[in-house]
Amino acid sequence: KKHIILEKKNYLKNVANTFNNFCNGNTKNSIFIIPGGYLNSSYLITNILKKKKICYYTYDSCFAKNKNFIWYCKNGIAGKMQESLETIKELKAKKILNLNKINLIKKSVDKEIRKRVNKKDIFSYQINSKKNIISGYKNHVIITLNSGWDANSIDSNYIFKDYIDYISQTLIFLNKKFPNLKIVIKDHPMRNSLFRKEDSIIYQVKKMKKKFKFDFISDEINFYDLVKNSKLLISIASTTINEAIILGVPALSVGKDQYYHFKLGINPKNKKEYFKILNKILKNKIKYNKKILEKAYMLYYFNNIIKFTQSELSPQDYNFINVNIKKLSGCKHVNLIVSMLQKKETFIEQLIKK
């Protein structure tokens, strides 16, 4: 409807003007806080702020078991975990991250993964996944899907044209080169709780079953059993890459995601290299060295255990619009960010000391 389009245009003009005035004004003592962990809009805005050398924080949030959780990232995109690598350097420089602490982190991660295997973690992503591995799933390849288009839009097209092109070309290669290989495409568990079950990604993937040989799985079997028994996991910007490495399974990262930037897992630079690596892994199983495993444990601990800070309010919830702004002053996550700014520490540094 024309009046709605006009209203949106005027709203966006106001946003653009406000942002422009902020960037060109006196920003010496200013801080810019951006909602959204992994969207094109935050990607664009953060690049402008970097060029202007303006300090900024992005935040992301989630909702689990009727509770809000939130985390912040200084001068990076929250969904890309860009703060984690900086935190590792800071903690090592301050000698907080010693051998004893690293061993405690490893124990904590192993415990969390055991909880997720048994569906006892706070997020309970696996909805009906207590069933054991189905007979016949051994030495297979897993392709894990992301929760939505925005999670892939700034990552997948540096090798492939788009996300669906990446899936289809991978299936063409595997079906042709390894005709007897079992391929499993695993849906993202959040699609069952937060999104429509039949969104455009699922629609496109299911259409591929007419052309290619693969099994599509939602929550029929235990995901961790599925990973442990596989030859390879392929994904973009997914924590499943991190989990596969910890479980000793090769993980191929097909995007310029957090694992690409951290040099964690296997990160091809182009299409030719991607298919060459794919072929090599399926013919010869690889093992990760001690440094890669240690980094995998660190990032999993930072981004899947301690970074989830419980919050009374979530700024990404539509109900937030109706909240009295004065209530924010007493929020846990506001107090945390105030402390972080006063002590000049990263969000994760604040949490790891607890």
Number of C-alpha atoms within 10 A of each C-alpha: 5 7 8 9 10 11 11 12 12 12 11 12 12 12 12 12 11 11 14 11 12 14 17 9 10 9 15 9 7 13 12 16 15 19 18 19 24 22 17 15 13 19 15 10 13 22 13 13 15 13 8 12 13 18 18 19 20 22 22 21 23 15 15 13 8 6 14 19 19 21 25 29 24 19 20 22 26 25 24 21 22 18 22 26 16 13 20 19 12 16 15 11 10 10 10 16 18 11 10 9 11 16 14 10 20 19 13 16 23 15 13 19 19 14 14 20 18 16 18 14 16 12 14 18 19 24 16 14 21 16 13 13 19 12 6 8 16 17 17 19 23 23 21 20 23 23 19 16 13 14 20 23 15 17 20 23 16 14 20 17 10 15 21 15 14 19 19 16 14 16 19 14 14 23 17 11 11 14 11 11 17 19 24 20 20 19 21 18 21 18 18 17 11 10 12 11 16 12 13 12 17 17 11 14 17 15 10 16 12 8 10 15 18 19 13 18 14 18 19 17 18 21 22 22 19 21 26 19 16 21 21 26 25 23 22 26 24 23 17 21 25 23 21 22 24 23 16 16 23 24 24 26 26 27 27 22 24 23 26 21 14 18 13 22 21 19 21 20 14 12 15 10 13 18 16 11 16 18 15 11 16 18 11 9 11 14 11 16 8 9 10 16 19 17 20 23 23 20 23 24 21 23 19 14 15 14 21 19 16 19 18 14 21 19 17 16 12 9 10 12 10 7 12 8 9 8 10 14 11 10 14 16 21 14 13 17 18 13 15 17 13 9 10 11 15 20 22 23 20 16 15 15 7 6
